[in-house]
Amino acid sequence: MDPQTTWEQLLCAYAEGDWDVIEERATDLIAWLDHGGFPPKIVNRIGLDPDWDLALARAGCQFALESVRGTWIPSDASAVARRKP
């Protein structure tokens, strides 16, 4: 697996709203990372530890999956939802 290509495909799918591809790529990338695979380059900054890319890739994949599954609620939206009777 090429995690960089998978990450780029995930971003493109998210921009296009292709929920099936988003779920596939995010799931594949998380599985890759869970099995000790190296992360894609997320932040192109000299001197950043690779753990930053790992953390950002995991967070991005998790956000994408939560968006697809409808479990993510923006913090301001949750406050509004709690105020409604």
KEZA-227101 format. One record per atom (N, C-alpha, C): residue number from 1; chain; atom name; x, y, z. Coordinates in Angstrom, 1 decimal. Layout:
# KEZA-227101
REC  seq  mol  atom      px      py      pz
REC  NUM    A    CA       X       Y       Z
...
# end
This chain:
# KEZA-227101
REC  seq  mol  atom      px      py      pz
REC    1    A     N     0.8    -1.2     0.0
REC    1    A    CA     0.0     0.0     0.0
REC    1    A     C     0.9     1.2     0.0
REC    2    A     N     0.4     2.2    -0.7
REC    2    A    CA     1.1     3.5    -0.7
REC    2    A     C     0.3     4.5     0.1
REC    3    A     N     0.7     4.8     1.4
REC    3    A    CA    -0.1     5.6     2.2
REC    3    A     C    -0.3     7.0     1.7
REC    4    A     N     0.7     7.5     1.0
REC    4    A    CA     0.6     8.9     0.5
REC    4    A     C    -0.5     9.0    -0.6
REC    5    A     N    -0.5     8.0    -1.5
REC    5    A    CA    -1.5     8.0    -2.5
REC    5    A     C    -2.9     7.8    -1.9
REC    6    A     N    -3.0     6.9    -0.9
REC    6    A    CA    -4.3     6.7    -0.2
REC    6    A     C    -4.8     8.0     0.5
REC    7    A     N    -3.9     8.7     1.1
REC    7    A    CA    -4.2    10.0     1.8
REC    7    A     C    -4.7    11.0     0.7
REC    8    A     N    -4.0    11.1    -0.4
REC    8    A    CA    -4.4    12.1    -1.4
REC    8    A     C    -5.7    11.7    -2.0
REC    9    A     N    -6.0    10.4    -2.2
REC    9    A    CA    -7.3     9.9    -2.7
REC    9    A     C    -8.4    10.2    -1.7
REC   10    A     N    -8.1    10.1    -0.4
REC   10    A    CA    -9.1    10.4     0.6
REC   10    A     C    -9.4    11.9     0.6
REC   11    A     N    -8.4    12.7     0.4
REC   11    A    CA    -8.7    14.2     0.4
REC   11    A     C    -9.5    14.5    -0.8
REC   12    A     N    -9.2    14.0    -2.0
REC   12    A    CA    -9.9    14.2    -3.2
REC   12    A     C   -11.4    13.7    -3.1
REC   13    A     N   -11.6    12.6    -2.5
REC   13    A    CA   -12.9    12.0    -2.3
REC   13    A     C   -13.7    12.9    -1.4
REC   14    A     N   -13.1    13.4    -0.4
REC   14    A    CA   -13.8    14.3     0.6
REC   14    A     C   -14.2    15.6    -0.1
REC   15    A     N   -13.3    16.1    -0.9
REC   15    A    CA   -13.6    17.3    -1.7
REC   15    A     C   -14.8    17.1    -2.6
REC   16    A     N   -14.9    15.9    -3.2
REC   16    A    CA   -16.0    15.6    -4.2
REC   16    A     C   -17.2    15.0    -3.5
REC   17    A     N   -17.1    14.7    -2.2
REC   17    A    CA   -18.3    14.2    -1.5
REC   17    A     C   -18.6    12.7    -1.9
REC   18    A     N   -17.5    12.0    -2.3
REC   18    A    CA   -17.7    10.6    -2.6
REC   18    A     C   -17.5     9.7    -1.4
REC   19    A     N   -18.7     9.5    -0.7
REC   19    A    CA   -18.7     8.9     0.6
REC   19    A     C   -18.1     7.5     0.6
REC   20    A     N   -18.4     6.7    -0.5
REC   20    A    CA   -17.9     5.3    -0.5
REC   20    A     C   -16.4     5.3    -0.5
REC   21    A     N   -15.8     6.1    -1.4
REC   21    A    CA   -14.3     6.2    -1.5
REC   21    A     C   -13.7     6.7    -0.2
REC   22    A     N   -14.4     7.7     0.4
REC   22    A    CA   -13.9     8.3     1.7
REC   22    A     C   -13.8     7.1     2.7
REC   23    A     N   -14.9     6.4     2.9
REC   23    A    CA   -14.9     5.3     3.8
REC   23    A     C   -13.8     4.2     3.5
REC   24    A     N   -13.7     3.9     2.3
REC   24    A    CA   -12.7     2.8     1.9
REC   24    A     C   -11.3     3.3     2.2
REC   25    A     N   -10.9     4.5     1.8
REC   25    A    CA    -9.6     5.0     2.0
REC   25    A     C    -9.2     5.2     3.4
REC   26    A     N   -10.2     5.8     4.2
REC   26    A    CA    -9.9     6.0     5.6
REC   26    A     C    -9.8     4.7     6.3
REC   27    A     N   -10.6     3.8     6.0
REC   27    A    CA   -10.5     2.4     6.7
REC   27    A     C    -9.2     1.8     6.3
REC   28    A     N    -8.8     1.8     5.0
REC   28    A    CA    -7.6     1.2     4.6
REC   28    A     C    -6.4     1.8     5.3
REC   29    A     N    -6.4     3.2     5.4
REC   29    A    CA    -5.2     3.9     5.9
REC   29    A     C    -5.1     3.6     7.4
REC   30    A     N    -6.2     3.6     8.1
REC   30    A    CA    -6.2     3.3     9.6
REC   30    A     C    -5.6     1.8     9.8
REC   31    A     N    -6.1     0.9     9.0
REC   31    A    CA    -5.6    -0.5     9.1
REC   31    A     C    -4.1    -0.6     8.8
REC   32    A     N    -3.6     0.2     7.8
REC   32    A    CA    -2.2     0.2     7.5
REC   32    A     C    -1.4     0.7     8.7
REC   33    A     N    -1.9     1.8     9.3
REC   33    A    CA    -1.2     2.4    10.4
REC   33    A     C    -1.3     1.5    11.6
REC   34    A     N    -2.4     0.8    11.8
REC   34    A    CA    -2.5    -0.1    13.0
REC   34    A     C    -1.6    -1.3    12.9
REC   35    A     N    -1.2    -1.6    11.7
REC   35    A    CA    -0.3    -2.7    11.5
REC   35    A     C     1.2    -2.3    11.4
REC   36    A     N     1.5    -1.0    11.8
REC   36    A    CA     2.8    -0.5    11.9
REC   36    A     C     3.3     0.1    10.6
REC   37    A     N     2.4     0.4     9.6
REC   37    A    CA     2.9     1.0     8.4
REC   37    A     C     3.2     2.5     8.7
REC   38    A     N     4.1     3.0     7.8
REC   38    A    CA     4.5     4.4     8.0
REC   38    A     C     3.4     5.3     7.5
REC   39    A     N     3.3     6.5     8.1
REC   39    A    CA     2.2     7.4     7.8
REC   39    A     C     2.5     8.2     6.5
REC   40    A     N     1.4     8.8     5.9
REC   40    A    CA     1.7     9.7     4.8
REC   40    A     C     2.2    11.0     5.3
REC   41    A     N     2.8    11.8     4.4
REC   41    A    CA     3.3    13.1     4.8
REC   41    A     C     2.1    14.1     4.8
REC   42    A     N     1.8    14.5     6.0
REC   42    A    CA     0.6    15.4     6.1
REC   42    A     C     1.1    16.9     6.1
REC   43    A     N     2.1    17.2     6.9
REC   43    A    CA     2.7    18.5     7.1
REC   43    A     C     4.1    18.5     6.5
REC   44    A     N     4.3    19.3     5.5
REC   44    A    CA     5.6    19.4     4.9
REC   44    A     C     6.5    20.4     5.6
REC   45    A     N     6.9    20.1     6.8
REC   45    A    CA     7.8    21.1     7.5
REC   45    A     C     9.0    20.3     8.0
REC   46    A     N    10.2    20.9     7.7
REC   46    A    CA    11.4    20.3     8.1
REC   46    A     C    11.5    20.3     9.6
REC   47    A     N    12.0    19.2    10.2
REC   47    A    CA    12.2    19.1    11.6
REC   47    A     C    11.0    18.5    12.4
REC   48    A     N     9.9    18.4    11.8
REC   48    A    CA     8.7    17.8    12.5
REC   48    A     C     8.9    16.3    12.6
REC   49    A     N     8.7    15.8    13.8
REC   49    A    CA     8.8    14.4    14.1
REC   49    A     C     7.7    13.6    13.3
REC   50    A     N     8.0    12.4    12.8
REC   50    A    CA     7.0    11.7    12.0
REC   50    A     C     5.7    11.3    12.8
REC   51    A     N     5.9    11.4    14.1
REC   51    A    CA     4.7    11.2    14.9
REC   51    A     C     3.6    12.2    14.7
REC   52    A     N     4.0    13.4    14.3
REC   52    A    CA     3.0    14.4    13.9
REC   52    A     C     2.1    13.9    12.7
REC   53    A     N     2.8    13.4    11.7
REC   53    A    CA     2.1    12.9    10.5
REC   53    A     C     1.2    11.7    10.9
REC   54    A     N     1.7    10.9    11.8
REC   54    A    CA     0.9     9.8    12.2
REC   54    A     C    -0.4    10.2    13.0
REC   55    A     N    -0.2    11.2    13.9
REC   55    A    CA    -1.4    11.7    14.7
REC   55    A     C    -2.4    12.4    13.7
REC   56    A     N    -1.9    13.2    12.8
REC   56    A    CA    -2.7    13.9    11.9
REC   56    A     C    -3.5    13.0    10.9
REC   57    A     N    -2.8    12.0    10.5
REC   57    A    CA    -3.4    11.0     9.5
REC   57    A     C    -4.5    10.3    10.3
REC   58    A     N    -4.2     9.8    11.5
REC   58    A    CA    -5.3     9.1    12.3
REC   58    A     C    -6.5    10.0    12.5
REC   59    A     N    -6.2    11.2    12.9
REC   59    A    CA    -7.3    12.2    13.2
REC   59    A     C    -8.1    12.5    12.0
REC   60    A     N    -7.4    12.7    10.8
REC   60    A    CA    -8.1    12.9     9.6
REC   60    A     C    -9.0    11.8     9.1
REC   61    A     N    -8.4    10.6     9.3
REC   61    A    CA    -9.2     9.4     8.9
REC   61    A     C   -10.4     9.2     9.8
REC   62    A     N   -10.2     9.4    11.1
REC   62    A    CA   -11.3     9.3    12.1
REC   62    A     C   -12.4    10.3    11.8
REC   63    A     N   -12.0    11.5    11.5
REC   63    A    CA   -12.9    12.6    11.2
REC   63    A     C   -13.7    12.2     9.9
REC   64    A     N   -13.0    11.7     8.9
REC   64    A    CA   -13.7    11.3     7.7
REC   64    A     C   -14.7    10.2     7.9
REC   65    A     N   -14.3     9.2     8.7
REC   65    A    CA   -15.2     8.1     9.0
REC   65    A     C   -16.4     8.6     9.8
REC   66    A     N   -16.2     9.4    10.8
REC   66    A    CA   -17.3    10.0    11.6
REC   66    A     C   -18.2    10.8    10.7
REC   67    A     N   -17.7    11.5     9.7
REC   67    A    CA   -18.5    12.3     8.8
REC   67    A     C   -19.4    11.4     8.0
REC   68    A     N   -18.8    10.4     7.4
REC   68    A    CA   -19.5     9.4     6.6
REC   68    A     C   -20.7     8.8     7.4
REC   69    A     N   -20.4     8.4     8.6
REC   69    A    CA   -21.3     7.7     9.4
REC   69    A     C   -22.3     8.6    10.2
REC   70    A     N   -22.1     9.9    10.0
REC   70    A    CA   -23.0    10.8    10.6
REC   70    A     C   -22.9    10.9    12.1
REC   71    A     N   -21.8    10.6    12.7
REC   71    A    CA   -21.6    10.7    14.1
REC   71    A     C   -20.9    12.0    14.6
REC   72    A     N   -20.4    12.7    13.7
REC   72    A    CA   -19.6    13.9    14.0
REC   72    A     C   -20.6    15.1    14.1
REC   73    A     N   -20.6    15.8    15.2
REC   73    A    CA   -21.4    17.0    15.4
REC   73    A     C   -20.5    18.2    15.7
REC   74    A     N   -20.5    19.3    14.9
REC   74    A    CA   -19.7    20.4    15.3
REC   74    A     C   -20.0    20.9    16.7
REC   75    A     N   -19.1    21.4    17.4
REC   75    A    CA   -19.3    21.8    18.8
REC   75    A     C   -20.4    22.8    18.9
REC   76    A     N   -20.5    23.8    18.0
REC   76    A    CA   -21.5    24.8    18.1
REC   76    A     C   -22.9    24.2    17.8
REC   77    A     N   -22.9    23.2    16.9
REC   77    A    CA   -24.2    22.6    16.6
REC   77    A     C   -24.7    21.8    17.8
REC   78    A     N   -23.8    21.1    18.5
REC   78    A    CA   -24.3    20.3    19.6
REC   78    A     C   -24.8    21.2    20.7
REC   79    A     N   -24.3    22.4    20.9
REC   79    A    CA   -24.8    23.3    21.9
REC   79    A     C   -26.2    23.8    21.5
REC   80    A     N   -26.4    24.0    20.2
REC   80    A    CA   -27.7    24.5    19.7
REC   80    A     C   -28.7    23.3    19.9
REC   81    A     N   -28.3    22.1    19.6
REC   81    A    CA   -29.2    21.0    19.8
REC   81    A     C   -29.6    20.8    21.2
REC   82    A     N   -28.7    21.0    22.2
REC   82    A    CA   -29.1    20.9    23.6
REC   82    A     C   -30.0    21.9    24.0
REC   83    A     N   -30.0    23.1    23.4
REC   83    A    CA   -30.9    24.2    23.8
REC   83    A     C   -32.4    24.0    23.3
REC   84    A     N   -32.6    23.2    22.3
REC   84    A    CA   -33.9    23.0    21.8
REC   84    A     C   -34.7    22.1    22.7
REC   85    A     N   -36.0    22.4    22.9
REC   85    A    CA   -36.9    21.6    23.8
REC   85    A     C   -37.2    20.3    23.2
# end
